[in-house]
């Protein structure tokens, strides 16, 4: 199978919702797919960074981030056909957030993104995730977007914020206040 088809050379492409549809490449649904894909790639980079460390404390983060990658793929599929995201996945993220936060000192001020390389990349995932949420909300004004998917993406950015703080904490890097 060839990777290229030449079908999009004129600035439009075919997507598969309930039926095959041609759309311009600047259509908001493609913006949403692309942002989900970008986010998934950033999470893949974070997983690579986590796996290079060979620290037992990072294994649960790696496992959770891999599950998140699968969920992001499900969300993209859900936008084109039918959602496979359920509310339990958002609850699971909340549980991960609570677990990580319980190991951190209380946050008493706004902090700057940064710290160790893994934490910096978690912050990149967070910011791309926020953009993805904005695009999904805009898309929801034109197409059906499962509200559970939007809730999941909203919680996901919170997860990466806490993950970044946790990664810095593990590496004895203090939060930098604004």
Secondary structure, DSSP 4 states (H G I P E B T S, - for coil): --S--STTTTSEEEEESSSEEEEETT-HHHHHHHHHHHHHHHHHHHHHHHHHH--HHHHHHHHHHHHHHHHHHHHHHHHHS-----HHHHHHHHHHHHHHHTTSPPP-S-B-S-SSHHHHHHHHHHHHHHHHHHHHHHHHTTS---HHHHHHHHHHHHHHHHHHHHHHHHTT----B-
